C-alpha cells in the first residue's frame, strides 16, 4: 500500500471515531434533556394546589387560622404560573373558620381542574385534614368541594383524590 492510502485510512478511522463519539455525546445530551423535561412536568397545577394545601395545613396547626392570600403564604402569584401550564390556570383561595380551599381552574379547554381542601376536624388527632381532588375529565369547572366522612375527606363523583405521601 502506498503512503497516501495508509494516511487516508488513518484519517478515515479518526473521522469515523469522532463521528461515533459525537453521536454518543448527542444521545447522552438528548437523554439528559428528556429526563429534565420529565422532572419539570412534575410542576403541574395539582402540585401547586397540594403545596398551598400543605402550607395552609401547617399554618392552621401553628396559628389556628387559615391564610387568605398568596403573599401571606410566602408565595407570589407569579410563581403559580411557572412550568408548561404557565398562564393556563386561575388559582383561587377561599377560607372560612372551618376550611381552606384552593381551586385551580383552567383558562383553556382540554385540561383537568383541581380543588384542594384543608378542613378543621374536631375529632382528628392532627386537628386538620387535607386532600386534593382532580376532575376525572378535562373541565374548566372545578370539582365540587370534598365532603367530610368520619375523619376523611372524600372527593365527590366526577373527581378523584390524588394520593400523596406526606
C-alpha positions as CSV (number, residue, x, y, z in Angstrom):
1,X,0.0,0.0,0.0
2,X,1.1,3.4,-0.7
3,X,1.8,6.0,1.9
4,X,-1.2,8.1,0.8
5,X,-3.6,5.2,1.2
6,X,-2.3,4.4,4.7
7,X,-2.7,8.1,5.7
8,X,-6.2,8.2,4.2
9,X,-7.2,5.1,6.2
10,X,-5.7,6.5,9.3
11,X,-7.7,9.8,8.9
12,X,-10.8,7.8,8.0
13,X,-10.6,5.8,11.2
14,X,-10.1,9.1,13.2
15,X,-13.0,10.7,11.4
16,X,-15.3,7.7,12.0
17,X,-14.3,7.5,15.7
18,X,-15.0,11.2,16.0
19,X,-18.5,10.9,14.5
20,X,-19.3,7.9,16.8
21,X,-18.1,10.0,19.9
22,X,-20.2,13.0,18.8
23,X,-23.3,10.8,18.2
24,X,-22.9,9.2,21.6
25,X,-22.5,12.6,23.3
26,X,-25.5,13.8,21.4
27,X,-27.6,10.9,22.6
28,X,-26.4,11.5,26.2
29,X,-27.3,15.1,26.0
30,X,-30.7,14.3,24.5
31,X,-31.3,11.7,27.2
32,X,-30.4,14.3,29.9
33,X,-32.7,16.9,28.4
34,X,-35.6,14.5,28.1
35,X,-35.2,13.4,31.8
36,X,-35.1,17.1,32.9
37,X,-38.3,17.8,30.9
38,X,-39.9,14.9,32.7
39,X,-38.8,16.4,36.0
40,X,-40.3,19.8,35.0
41,X,-43.5,18.0,34.2
42,X,-43.9,17.3,37.9
43,X,-44.6,21.0,38.4
44,X,-48.2,20.8,37.5
45,X,-51.2,22.6,38.9
46,X,-52.0,19.7,41.2
47,X,-48.6,20.1,42.8
48,X,-49.3,23.8,43.4
49,X,-52.7,23.0,44.9
50,X,-51.0,20.4,47.1
51,X,-48.3,22.9,48.1
52,X,-50.8,25.6,49.1
53,X,-52.9,22.9,51.0
54,X,-49.8,21.9,52.9
55,X,-48.9,25.5,53.8
56,X,-52.5,26.1,55.0
57,X,-52.3,22.9,57.0
58,X,-49.1,23.9,58.7
59,X,-50.3,27.4,59.3
60,X,-53.5,26.2,60.9
61,X,-51.6,23.8,63.0
62,X,-49.3,26.6,64.2
63,X,-51.6,29.6,64.3
64,X,-55.1,28.2,64.5
65,X,-56.2,30.1,61.4
66,X,-56.1,29.9,57.6
67,X,-54.4,32.4,55.3
68,X,-56.5,34.3,52.7
69,X,-53.9,35.3,50.1
70,X,-50.7,34.1,48.4
71,X,-48.3,36.6,49.8
72,X,-49.2,35.6,53.4
73,X,-48.4,32.0,52.4
74,X,-45.0,33.2,51.2
75,X,-45.9,32.6,47.6
76,X,-46.2,35.1,44.8
77,X,-49.0,34.6,42.3
78,X,-46.4,34.7,39.5
79,X,-44.8,31.5,41.0
80,X,-48.0,29.7,40.4
81,X,-47.8,30.3,36.6
82,X,-44.4,28.5,36.1
83,X,-43.9,25.4,34.0
84,X,-45.7,24.2,30.9
85,X,-49.0,25.3,32.3
86,X,-47.9,29.0,32.6
87,X,-50.9,31.2,32.4
88,X,-53.3,28.3,31.7
89,X,-54.9,28.2,35.2
90,X,-56.5,30.6,37.6
91,X,-55.8,29.9,41.3
92,X,-58.3,31.0,43.9
93,X,-58.0,30.7,47.7
94,X,-61.2,30.7,49.8
95,X,-61.2,30.4,53.5
96,X,-63.7,30.3,56.4
97,X,-63.4,29.2,60.0
98,X,-63.6,25.5,59.2
99,X,-61.8,25.1,55.9
100,X,-59.5,26.5,53.3
101,X,-60.0,25.8,49.6
102,X,-57.6,26.3,46.7
103,X,-59.1,26.0,43.3
104,X,-57.1,25.6,40.0
105,X,-59.5,26.4,37.2
106,X,-58.2,26.0,33.6
107,X,-58.4,29.1,31.4
108,X,-58.4,26.8,28.3
109,X,-60.3,23.7,27.2
110,X,-58.8,20.2,27.3
111,X,-57.1,20.1,30.7
112,X,-58.2,19.0,34.1
113,X,-59.2,21.1,37.1
114,X,-58.3,20.7,40.7
115,X,-59.5,21.5,44.2
116,X,-57.6,21.3,47.4
117,X,-59.2,21.4,50.9
118,X,-57.9,21.7,54.4
119,X,-60.7,21.0,56.9
120,X,-60.7,21.6,60.6
121,X,-61.7,18.4,62.4
122,X,-62.8,18.3,66.0
123,X,-62.1,14.6,66.1
124,X,-58.9,14.1,64.0
125,X,-55.7,13.9,66.1
126,X,-53.9,16.4,63.9
127,X,-56.7,18.9,64.2
128,X,-56.9,19.4,60.4
129,X,-57.1,17.1,57.4
130,X,-56.5,17.7,53.8
131,X,-56.9,16.3,50.3
132,X,-56.6,17.3,46.6
133,X,-59.2,16.2,44.0
134,X,-58.7,16.1,40.3
135,X,-61.5,16.2,37.8
136,X,-61.9,12.9,36.1
137,X,-62.3,14.5,32.7
138,X,-60.8,17.8,31.3
139,X,-63.0,20.6,32.5
140,X,-62.9,24.3,33.1
141,X,-65.2,23.7,36.1
142,X,-63.5,23.0,39.4
143,X,-64.6,19.7,41.1
144,X,-67.1,20.1,44.0
145,X,-65.8,20.6,47.5
146,X,-65.0,17.2,49.0
147,X,-67.2,16.0,51.9
148,X,-66.0,15.1,55.4
149,X,-66.9,11.4,56.1
150,X,-65.7,10.4,59.5
151,X,-62.2,11.6,59.7
152,X,-61.5,11.6,56.0
153,X,-62.3,14.0,53.1
154,X,-63.9,12.2,50.2
155,X,-63.9,13.5,46.6
156,X,-67.4,13.7,45.1
157,X,-68.4,12.0,41.9
158,X,-66.7,13.5,38.9
159,X,-63.4,13.8,40.7
160,X,-60.7,11.5,42.1
161,X,-58.4,12.0,45.1
162,X,-54.7,12.5,44.2
163,X,-52.6,10.3,46.5
164,X,-49.6,11.9,48.1
165,X,-47.0,10.8,50.6
166,X,-46.8,13.4,53.3
